[in-house]
Amino acid sequence: MQHNILLINTIDRSGFGGMSPLVKSPSESNGFLTDINESMESLGIIEKKSPSQDSELFTRITGVPNGPAAVQSSGRTEIAKPKGAKTVKVVMLDSPQAVVGIWSTVYVKLQNVREEMDGVVVSMEVTNGDTGRTFVPCDFLIQENILAVKALPPKTGRCTFVVQSQDASFRDAEFTVEVFGNNPEVSFSESGTDWPVTVAFKPTEKCVYLAFNHHVSKFTHDGEFVSVILKDNGAYINDLAVDPKRARLVVGVSGWRDTRGYKIRFQEVRLYSMSGTRIWTAGSHQPLLFGAPILHVAFNEEGNVMVAGHKHVDICLRGTGTIEKNVKLEELTTPSRVCATPDGGCAVAEATEGTIQVYDKDWKLKVKVPIVDHEGKRVHGVSGLAVDSSGNILVSSCEKEEFFLFDAEGKLISVIESDWDCPKWPLDLTTTNDGYVFLADHGNGCAKKYKYM
C-alpha cells in the first residue's frame, strides 16, 4: 500500500549557517517531490507509477514547524510515550553516504509504521557537546515506507538523524550516516612559477594541463609535475583547451606589440602540438570577428577549435585555423568560458548575466541556466565551465569560494564547498571521466583536485 507523503516545507533555517529551505512553499513542493520520486524509481527503491498514481502523491503536503515534536535549538523535544509504544525501526538501504557541505539525499526504509503516522519530523544532529545535542529539521519524503531525507551535513564523520512523530503510539528512531569530506584531495603547482589561470584534462593520458601567465605545464592525475609543454613570454595566456583525441592543445592569448613606436594590443588563438611546436595562429591580423576582451577556446567533437566572442562563436578548422563557420548568437554578450557537450553541442558561460547557455549541435538554444547558490541568490563572475560525460554542468565563480553542479536540464544538484583550504579567486575548472574536478585556484597559486560524483 502506498504511504502518504509528509513534507516539511515551512521550516525557518535562518539561524543555521544562513541556509534557506530547499522547498519554500507548497507550490514549489511538487518539484521536490517529483525529483525525489523519480530518483527513487530509477534506483529501484520503489515501483514506477503511472501518471494517475503520480498525481495522487501530492494530495497531502503538510508542515509541522511548531508542533510538540518540533526540534528545538538546544536539542529535540522528547514526547511522553505510553508503555507499549512501538519503536520505528530503520533499515539502511545499501550504505547511506553524504558529503559535507553538499545537499545530499539519504534513503532508508521504515518498519513498524502504519499508513498514516501523524506529525512526522526528521532532524539532523549538528552538534554534540557539553551543552547537549543540537538538531536542525530536514526536508523529507515518505513513500511506501521509504524515507528520503534531504540534508546538508555540516561536518565529516558519522551524522545522526532522528525520526519523530506526534503519534503517541510510536517512539523516536535514530539512524547514522557516514559523511565524507569535500575538501580537496590534493593541491599542487609548479615550483617558482606565477599563479595558474586556467586548467584542462586529457582523458586518454589521465593528465592535467595547467596554464600560467606565459607557459603551460603537464601534471599527473595526482598532481605530480611532469614537464613544461610550451612557453611564450610575448603573450599572456587567458584560456586553454586540450584536444581529447589528438596530441594538440589550443590557447587564447593577448598582449601588446610595438608597431612603429606604438603599443598595439593583440588577441590570438594559437594551436600547438604537445611538443610545444606552434601549428597555426589566428587573430586580429585575420578577418576573425573576435570581439571579447579575451578569447575563450575549446575543441568540438570534430577536433575543430571553437572561439567564443561577442554575440557569436567562431569555428576554426583544425588544420589551418581559418574560419569554417561563424555562428551568430544574439543572446550571447559577454562570454567567459566555452566548452563542448557530449551530444555534439556547445555550452557558453555568460559572465555579466551569470548564466550558462547550452546549445545543441545545430546551434539551437536548449537551456539557459541561471547560476544560483543554495540560498537562491544569483551568482555572477562566472569564471569556469565544464560539462561531464553525463551532461552535468560544473561552474565556478571568481566571486565564490565554492563551485556548482547542475544536471543537464539546469537543475542545481549541489554546491561543492570546502570547510578548510577554500579556493580564492578560482578562474577555471575541468572534469575527469572518473568523477573528479580540477580547479585553477588563482588566489592560492595552485590547482585543487576534488571528488564531485
N, C-alpha and C positions, 0 to 999 in steps of 0.2 A: 504493500500500500504506500502511495506517495505521501511523504511527510510535508506538512505545511511549511512555508518559508517564513523565517523570522529574520529581519534585517535591522540592525542598529544603524539608524541614519540621522540621528539628531544629537549626536554627542559633540560637546564643545571640547576640542583638544587644544585650545589656545594656550593652556598652561604647560603643555608638554612639547618643548622644542619648537614651538610655533607651527606645529602641524595643523592642518585643517582636515575635516572629514573627507575621506575618499569619495563617499556618496553624500551629497549635501541636501537632497530633497527627494521626496517620492517620485517626482517627475524624472529625476536623474537615476533613480534606483534601478529601473528596468535595464539600463545599460550594464550596470554592475552585475545584476542577476544573470543577464544573458551571457556575459563574458564568462562568469564562473560556471554557469550551467553547461556552456559549450565546452569549456575546459574539462569538466567532469565527464562529459560524454566522450570526448576524444581520448581521455586517459582510460576509458573503460570502467570508470568507477561506478557510473550509473548507466542505465539503458537509455538509448536515444529515444526522444519523444517525438510525437507527431506535432505539427503546428498547433492543433487544437489543444493538445495537452500542454504545450509550452505556454499558451495564453493563460492556462489555469495556474501557472506558477506565480503569477503576480496578483492573485486575488487577495493576499493578506500580507501587507508590508507594515510592520509596526516598529516603534521606537520606545525604549524604556530608559529614558535618561535619568529619571529621579525616583524610580521605584525602590522598594525596600531591598532589592538585590543589586542596586547600582553600586559601582565601585567608588570608594571614597579616596581622597587624596593621600591619606595615611595608610590605606590598605582596604581590602574588600570588607564589606559589611557581612557579618555572619547572621544567618537567619535561623531562628529556632525551628528545628525539625522534630516531628513526633517520633516516638520509638517505633521502629519497624520501617522507617522511610528508606526507600531504595537509593542506592548509590548509582549515579550514572557512570557506567563503565565506558572507558575509552580504549578502542583498539587501534593501534597505529597501522597505517597503510604504508607498506614498504618502510623506508627510513626518512621520516619527515625532516627536511632541511630548510634553512633560511640563511640569508646573507645580511650581515649587519648594515644598517643604513639604506637597505633596498626594500621596496614593497614586495613582500613575499606572500604567497597563498599556501597554507598548510591544510592538508586533507586528513581527517581522522574519522573513524566510524564510532558511533554512539550505540551502546547497548543498554537494555533495561529502561528504555524510554517508550512512552506511548505516543500515539499520533500527535496529540496536542499537549505540549509542555509549556505552561504559561510563563511569561515574563523572563525569557532567557537573556542572560548577559554573558558574553565571553570577554575575558580581560587578560592582559599580558603583564607579567611582572617586569618592572623596570628597575627597581632597587630592592635590595635585601640587606639591611644594615641594623645598627643598634636601635634605631627608632621604629623598626618594624619593616614589613614588606609593603611596597607601593606598587599599585597596579593602574593600568590605563585601559579603557574599553577598546574593543576592536570591532571593525565591521565584519559581519559573518553571514553565512547562509547555511541553512539546514535543509537537506532534501534526501528523502529515502534513508533517513538516519545517518547520512554522511554530512559531517560538519566541515565547511570550508571557511577558514579564518584568514582574513587579510590583515597583515600586521607589518610594522616597520621596526624590527628589533634594534634596540639601542646599543647593544654590546655583543661581543662574541661569547662563546661558551654555551652552556645549557640554559635555555629560556623556558620559563614555566607559564603555562596558560591555565586559566580556571574557567570552568563552565558552571554557571549558577542559574537557578530558577526560583521564581517566586512560588512555584508549586511546592507546597509543604510535603508532598509525598516523594520528593526527590532530593537527595543530598548533593552537595557540591562535588565536582570531579576536577582533578588536575591531570595535566599531561605535559611532558617536556619535549622540546625540540632543540636539536643541535644547530647553533648559529655560527656560521663561518665568517671569517674576516673578509672585508672588502678592500683592505689596504693593498698597495702594490706588492707583487711578489718579488720584484726586483727593480731597482733604479740603476741606470747606467749612463755613462757618457764617455767621451774621449779625453784623455789627459791633455791639458794645456790648450784646449780649444775654447772658442766662444760658445754662445748659447744656441741650442738647437731651435730651428724654425719650422721644420716640417719632417714627416716620417712616412715611410712606406714599407710594405711587407711583400716578399716574393714567396708564394706558397711552395713552388717546386724546389726551392733551396732551403725553405724554412729559415730565412734570414731577414733581418731588419736593416733598412737603409735610413740613415739619419742625416738630414741636411743641416749644415751650419751656414753662417753668412756666406762663406766663399768656397766651401767644399762639401762633398758627400762621402760618408764613411759607411762601411758594412759591419754588422754585428750578427752574432748568432741569436737564435731564439731565446737564449738565456742571458743575453746582454753582454757576451764576451766580444771584445774588439777583434775584427778580422783584418781590415785594411782600409786605406783611403782609396776611393774609386775615382774621383775626379777633383780637380782643384782649379779655381779660376778667381784670381784676385781682382779682376777687372769688372766684376759684376756681383750684385747681391742676389742670392737665391731666395725666391719667395715661395715657390711650390715645387713639389717633387712627385713623380709617379713612376712606378716600375712596371714594365710590361710583364704580365703574368705568364706568358707563353714563350717570349723571346728574350735574348740576352741584351736588353736595352733599357734605358731609363730616359726620362724627359724632365727638364726643369724649366720653370718660368723664372726669368731673371729681370733685373732692372739695374740701371746705373747711369753714369754721366760720361760723355766723351768730349774731348777737346776738338772742336771743329772751327778752324780759322780763328783761334783765340777765344771762342765762345764755348761755354759748357752746355752741351745738348743732352737732354735726358733721353734714354732709350729703354725700350721694353722688348724682350725677345723670348722666344721659345727655342730651346736647344735640345736636340736629341743626341744621346751618347751611347756608345757601346759600353759593356760592363768593364772594359779595359780602360775607359776614360777617353776614348777617341771620339771627337765630335763628328757626327754623321751629317747633320744639317742644322741650319739656323733659320728661323723665320721671325720676322719682327717688323719694326717701324719702317725699315727701308723697303719693305714689300707692301703691296696693297692689301694688307690684312686690316680688318675692322676692329682691331684691339682698342677697346675704349675704357677698360677697367684700370684703376690706378696701378694694380699689379695683375699679372697673368696667372690664372689658375688652370691647371692641366690635369689630364687623366687619359688613360688608354681605354678605347672601347673594345668590343669583342672581336673586331676585325684587326686590332692592333694599330689602328689609326689614332692620332692624338686629338683629343677634344680640348679646346681652349675657351674658357668662359669669359665673356666680355659684356659690355653694357648692352642689354636687350638682345643678346644673341649668343650663340655658341658656334665657333668655327671648328670644322673637322679637317685636320691636316693629314694628307696622305703620308703613310709611314716611310715610304721610300724617298720622297723628295721634299716633303714639308709644304708643298703647295696646297691651297685650299681645295678640297673636294666639294665641300658644302658649307654654306653659311645659313644657319637656322635662325630666323627672326623669332624672338620670344619677347613680346611686348610687356609681359608681366615681370620680366627679369630686369632689374635696375642696378643693384649693387651686389654682384655675386662675390662670395668669399671662398667657396670651395665647389668643386665639381667631381663627380665620380660616376662610374658605370654601375648599372644594376644587373642582377642575374638574368633578367629576361631580355637583355639587349638594349635596355633603355638607359636613362641618364637621370641623376639627381643633382640638383644645384642648391647651394645654400645662399639665402638672401640675408646679407648682414644687417641692412637697415630695418627690414620688416621683422627679422627674427623668425624666418620661415624656411622650410625645406620644400622645394618643388620637384616632384617626381614625374618624369615623362616616360612614355612607352617608346618602343623602337621607331614609331612613326612620328615622334615628337609631339604627341598629344598629351596634354596635362592630365595625369592620372589622379594625383592627390597633392594637396597643398597642406603641409603640416606646420601649424604654429608651434613654436618651441616654448613650452611652459614647464615650470618646475612642479613639484608635488603639492605646492600651495596654490597652483593655478596662475601664478604670475608669469608674465611674458618675459622671455629671455632674449636679450639682444647680444650683439657682438659675436655672432656665430663664427668660430674660427676653425673648426674641424668637422669633417663629414666623411662617413664611411657607410657602405651597405654590405652586409654579410651575405653568404650564400643562400640564406633563407629569406632574404629580402628585408631583414630587420635593419633599422636605420639608427646609427650612432652619431651623436652630435656633441661637440664641446663648444664652450663659450669662453672667450678670454676674460669675461667678467665673473666667471663662476669657478669655484674650487671643486667641481663635480662635472660629470657628463651624463648624457641622457640616452636611453634606449627606447625606441619606438618600434612597433611592429610595422609590417608592410602597408597597413591601412592608415598609419599615422597615429595609432593609439599609444599613449605613454605606458610602457611596460615597467620601467624602473628608472630611478635616479641613482647613479653609482657615486657614492660619497665615500670619503676616507675619514676615519676618526683620528688618524695621525698621518704625517708625511703627505699632507694635502698638496695637490698641484697648485702652482701660482702662474697665472697668465698662460694657460695651455693654448698652444697655437695650432695643433693638428692632431689627428689620431688615425689609426688604421687597424683593421681586424685581421685575424688569422682564421684558418679553417678548423681550428680546434677550440674555439670559444674564448680566445684571448683578444685583448685590445692593447695596442701600444700608443702611448700618449706623449707628444712632444711637450715637455714641461719647461717652457722657456724661462719662467721666473726662477726655477730652481736649477737651471742649467743642466738638465738631464732628460732622459726618456724613462717612462714608467710602464711596467707591464702589469695588467690587471686581468683577472678572470671575470668574465661578464656573463657567460652562459654555462 
